Amino acid sequence: MYPEQDRLQTYGAQAGALFDEGLRQHMLRVYNYMALGLIITGAVAFIVGTTPALYVPIFSSPLKWVVMLAPLAFVFFFSFKLQTMSAASAQTTFWAFSAVMGLSLASIFLVYTGASIARTFFIAASMFGATSLYGYTTKRDLSKFGSFLMMGLIGVVIASIVNIFLGSSALQFAVSVIGVIVFTGLTAWDTQNIKEQYAENAGHEANQKLAVFGALSLYLNFVNIFQLLLSLTGQQEE
């Protein structure tokens, strides 16, 4: 009786250790994908934003609207096609999305000083890192905050669209502050959700795609935190 219990306990401990190691590798893959996506985005944004021969034809013509809206098209494409895409196709699409986002973000180098961009990036990275770590380590169920955060996200999007026509600096300030809070909360919620989805899925292909989609979610949170903080604290070129 007792030897059988010992064997079951040993098996349970080994299975738990294997799951924990698999989860750790999965989260590392998510963060690595996200980091590489940000590197691609940053490189494209810097090259385009500091090269007149590239940014003048883009941002002085209607092409700028294509560049600005293209990332949104990629997000919708991901949302509808992820389940039917292969893991390799999902990765390729994510790298392409990161490059397109870089084109969209190139304009920040025309508006803000390089020093303020670098400073804001490190502030955003610190906020993101701390919040994602909380989402990964906390035992508290964050799912109940999901609906509230999504409502906040919809409100931020609607207010941003309205302010395109109003041009209100007060509304823009409010949107930026609320947006930072919402995307910071989403970072913790998404991180915990990525962990839970890993436990529910099995198979190399499924987990590879899950890692790409998880990286996309965290990537979008970080980029939005960075942009909103930049609008609040960035020093503009004179």
KEBA-687445 format. One line per field, with one value per residue (C-alpha): x negated, y negated, z; residue in three letters; chain. Coordinates in Angstrom, 1 decimal. Layout:
BEGIN
u: [X  ...]
v: [Y  ...]
w: [Z  ...]
rest: [ALA  ...]
kette: [A  ...]
This chain:
BEGIN
u: [0.0  -2.6  -5.1  -2.2  -1.5  -5.1  -5.2  -2.2  -3.6  -6.9  -5.1  -3.0  -6.1  -7.9  -4.9  -4.6  -8.3  -8.0  -5.0  -6.8  -9.8  -7.6  -5.8  -9.1  -10.3  -7.0  -7.1  -10.7  -9.7  -6.9  -9.2  -11.9  -9.4  -8.2  -11.7  -12.7  -9.5  -10.4  -14.0  -12.6  -10.1  -12.8  -15.3  -12.7  -11.4  -14.9  -16.1  -13.0  -12.5  -16.1  -16.4  -14.7  -14.7  -12.4  -10.2  -9.5  -7.7  -5.7  -4.6  -4.1  -1.6  1.6  -0.6  -1.0  2.6  1.8  -1.2  0.7  3.7  1.7  0.8  4.5  5.2  2.5  4.1  7.5  5.8  4.1  7.3  9.3  6.6  4.5  6.3  5.8  2.2  -0.8  -3.3  -5.8  -3.3  -2.3  -5.9  -6.4  -3.3  -4.4  -7.8  -6.1  -3.7  -6.6  -8.3  -5.0  -4.6  -8.1  -7.1  -4.1  -6.2  -8.9  -7.1  -8.0  -11.6  -10.2  -8.3  -10.3  -14.0  -16.1  -16.8  -13.2  -12.4  -15.1  -14.1  -10.4  -11.4  -13.2  -10.3  -7.8  -10.1  -10.3  -6.6  -5.9  -8.5  -7.2  -3.5  -4.1  -6.1  -3.2  -0.8  -3.1  -3.7  -0.5  1.9  4.8  7.3  7.1  9.8  12.5  10.7  10.7  14.2  13.4  10.1  11.6  14.3  11.6  9.7  12.9  13.4  9.8  10.1  13.4  12.1  8.9  10.9  13.2  10.2  8.8  11.6  11.7  8.0  8.5  5.3  7.3  9.0  5.7  4.1  7.0  6.9  3.1  3.4  6.3  4.7  1.5  3.5  5.6  2.6  0.6  3.5  3.9  0.2  0.7  4.0  2.5  -0.5  1.7  3.9  0.9  0.0  3.5  3.8  0.5  2.1  5.1  3.2  1.0  -1.3  -4.3  -2.4  0.4  -2.1  -4.2  -1.2  -0.1  -3.6  -3.3  0.1  -0.9  -4.0  -1.6  0.6  -2.3  -4.0  -0.8  -0.5  -4.1  -4.0  -0.8  -2.3  -5.3  -3.4  -1.0  -3.9  -5.7  -2.7  -2.6  -6.3  -8.1  -10.1  -9.3  -11.8  -12.1]
v: [0.0  -2.5  -1.7  -2.3  -5.7  -6.6  -5.7  -7.9  -10.8  -10.5  -10.3  -13.4  -15.3  -14.4  -15.3  -18.7  -19.4  -18.6  -20.9  -23.7  -23.3  -23.3  -26.4  -28.2  -27.3  -28.4  -31.8  -32.3  -31.6  -34.2  -36.9  -36.1  -36.4  -39.7  -41.0  -40.2  -41.8  -45.0  -44.9  -44.7  -47.5  -49.7  -49.2  -49.9  -53.0  -54.4  -53.8  -55.3  -58.1  -59.3  -59.0  -61.9  -59.9  -57.4  -59.4  -62.3  -60.3  -58.4  -61.1  -63.9  -62.0  -60.0  -56.9  -57.9  -56.7  -53.3  -53.0  -54.1  -51.7  -48.7  -47.4  -47.3  -45.2  -42.8  -42.5  -41.6  -39.1  -37.4  -37.3  -35.6  -33.3  -32.2  -28.9  -27.9  -29.1  -26.9  -27.9  -28.9  -31.2  -32.7  -33.6  -35.1  -37.1  -38.4  -39.5  -41.3  -43.0  -44.1  -45.7  -47.4  -48.7  -50.1  -52.1  -53.5  -54.5  -56.1  -59.4  -59.7  -60.5  -63.5  -64.8  -63.9  -64.1  -61.0  -61.4  -61.5  -58.5  -56.5  -57.6  -56.8  -53.4  -52.4  -53.7  -51.7  -48.6  -48.9  -49.2  -46.4  -44.1  -44.6  -44.2  -41.1  -39.6  -40.2  -38.6  -35.5  -35.0  -36.1  -33.5  -36.0  -35.3  -38.3  -37.0  -39.1  -42.2  -41.2  -42.6  -45.9  -46.3  -45.5  -48.1  -50.6  -49.7  -50.2  -53.6  -54.6  -53.7  -55.5  -58.6  -58.6  -58.4  -61.3  -63.4  -63.1  -65.5  -67.5  -68.0  -68.6  -68.6  -67.9  -64.9  -63.6  -63.9  -62.0  -59.3  -58.9  -58.6  -56.1  -54.3  -53.7  -52.3  -50.1  -48.6  -48.1  -46.1  -44.2  -43.2  -41.4  -39.9  -38.7  -37.2  -35.1  -34.2  -32.9  -30.7  -29.3  -28.7  -26.7  -24.4  -23.9  -23.1  -20.2  -19.6  -21.3  -23.0  -24.4  -25.7  -27.3  -29.2  -30.1  -31.5  -33.7  -35.0  -35.6  -37.5  -39.6  -40.4  -41.5  -43.3  -45.4  -46.2  -47.4  -49.5  -51.2  -51.9  -53.4  -55.6  -56.9  -57.6  -59.4  -61.6  -62.5  -63.0  -63.2  -66.3  -67.5  -68.7  -72.4]
w: [0.0  1.1  -1.8  -4.2  -2.6  -2.8  -6.5  -7.2  -5.2  -7.1  -10.4  -9.5  -8.5  -11.8  -13.9  -12.0  -12.6  -16.3  -16.6  -14.8  -17.1  -20.1  -18.9  -18.3  -21.8  -23.3  -21.5  -22.5  -26.1  -25.8  -24.4  -27.0  -29.9  -28.4  -27.9  -31.5  -32.7  -30.8  -32.2  -35.8  -35.0  -33.5  -36.3  -39.0  -37.2  -36.6  -40.2  -41.8  -39.2  -39.7  -43.4  -45.3  -48.6  -46.9  -44.5  -46.8  -49.5  -46.8  -44.4  -46.9  -49.0  -48.5  -48.1  -44.5  -43.9  -45.3  -43.1  -40.0  -40.6  -41.9  -38.4  -37.5  -40.6  -39.5  -36.0  -37.6  -39.9  -36.9  -35.0  -37.8  -39.3  -36.4  -35.9  -39.5  -39.9  -39.4  -36.7  -39.4  -41.1  -37.8  -37.0  -40.5  -40.2  -36.8  -38.2  -41.1  -38.7  -36.5  -39.6  -40.6  -37.1  -37.4  -40.4  -38.5  -35.5  -37.6  -37.3  -33.6  -34.7  -36.5  -33.5  -30.4  -29.4  -29.4  -25.7  -24.7  -26.9  -25.2  -21.7  -22.4  -23.8  -20.6  -18.4  -20.5  -20.3  -16.5  -16.2  -18.5  -16.9  -13.4  -14.4  -16.5  -13.7  -11.4  -13.8  -14.1  -10.3  -8.7  -7.4  -7.7  -10.4  -12.8  -15.1  -13.4  -14.4  -18.1  -18.9  -17.1  -19.0  -22.4  -21.7  -20.9  -24.1  -26.2  -24.5  -25.2  -28.8  -29.3  -27.5  -29.6  -32.8  -31.7  -30.7  -34.2  -35.3  -32.0  -31.5  -27.8  -25.8  -22.5  -24.0  -25.4  -21.9  -20.4  -23.1  -22.5  -18.7  -18.9  -21.7  -19.7  -16.8  -19.2  -21.1  -17.9  -16.5  -19.7  -19.5  -16.2  -17.4  -20.7  -19.0  -16.7  -19.6  -21.6  -18.7  -18.4  -22.2  -22.1  -19.5  -21.7  -24.9  -25.9  -28.9  -30.3  -33.2  -31.0  -28.4  -31.1  -32.4  -28.9  -28.2  -31.3  -30.4  -26.8  -28.0  -30.2  -27.2  -25.0  -27.9  -28.5  -24.8  -24.6  -27.8  -26.6  -23.1  -24.8  -27.2  -24.6  -22.2  -25.0  -25.6  -21.9  -21.2  -24.5  -25.4  -28.8  -31.4  -31.7]
rest: [MET  TYR  PRO  GLU  GLN  ASP  ARG  LEU  GLN  THR  TYR  GLY  ALA  GLN  ALA  GLY  ALA  LEU  PHE  ASP  GLU  GLY  LEU  ARG  GLN  HIS  MET  LEU  ARG  VAL  TYR  ASN  TYR  MET  ALA  LEU  GLY  LEU  ILE  ILE  THR  GLY  ALA  VAL  ALA  PHE  ILE  VAL  GLY  THR  THR  PRO  ALA  LEU  TYR  VAL  PRO  ILE  PHE  SER  SER  PRO  LEU  LYS  TRP  VAL  VAL  MET  LEU  ALA  PRO  LEU  ALA  PHE  VAL  PHE  PHE  PHE  SER  PHE  LYS  LEU  GLN  THR  MET  SER  ALA  ALA  SER  ALA  GLN  THR  THR  PHE  TRP  ALA  PHE  SER  ALA  VAL  MET  GLY  LEU  SER  LEU  ALA  SER  ILE  PHE  LEU  VAL  TYR  THR  GLY  ALA  SER  ILE  ALA  ARG  THR  PHE  PHE  ILE  ALA  ALA  SER  MET  PHE  GLY  ALA  THR  SER  LEU  TYR  GLY  TYR  THR  THR  LYS  ARG  ASP  LEU  SER  LYS  PHE  GLY  SER  PHE  LEU  MET  MET  GLY  LEU  ILE  GLY  VAL  VAL  ILE  ALA  SER  ILE  VAL  ASN  ILE  PHE  LEU  GLY  SER  SER  ALA  LEU  GLN  PHE  ALA  VAL  SER  VAL  ILE  GLY  VAL  ILE  VAL  PHE  THR  GLY  LEU  THR  ALA  TRP  ASP  THR  GLN  ASN  ILE  LYS  GLU  GLN  TYR  ALA  GLU  ASN  ALA  GLY  HIS  GLU  ALA  ASN  GLN  LYS  LEU  ALA  VAL  PHE  GLY  ALA  LEU  SER  LEU  TYR  LEU  ASN  PHE  VAL  ASN  ILE  PHE  GLN  LEU  LEU  LEU  SER  LEU  THR  GLY  GLN  GLN  GLU  GLU]
kette: [A  A  A  A  A  A  A  A  A  A  A  A  A  A  A  A  A  A  A  A  A  A  A  A  A  A  A  A  A  A  A  A  A  A  A  A  A  A  A  A  A  A  A  A  A  A  A  A  A  A  A  A  A  A  A  A  A  A  A  A  A  A  A  A  A  A  A  A  A  A  A  A  A  A  A  A  A  A  A  A  A  A  A  A  A  A  A  A  A  A  A  A  A  A  A  A  A  A  A  A  A  A  A  A  A  A  A  A  A  A  A  A  A  A  A  A  A  A  A  A  A  A  A  A  A  A  A  A  A  A  A  A  A  A  A  A  A  A  A  A  A  A  A  A  A  A  A  A  A  A  A  A  A  A  A  A  A  A  A  A  A  A  A  A  A  A  A  A  A  A  A  A  A  A  A  A  A  A  A  A  A  A  A  A  A  A  A  A  A  A  A  A  A  A  A  A  A  A  A  A  A  A  A  A  A  A  A  A  A  A  A  A  A  A  A  A  A  A  A  A  A  A  A  A  A  A  A  A  A  A  A  A  A  A  A  A  A  A]
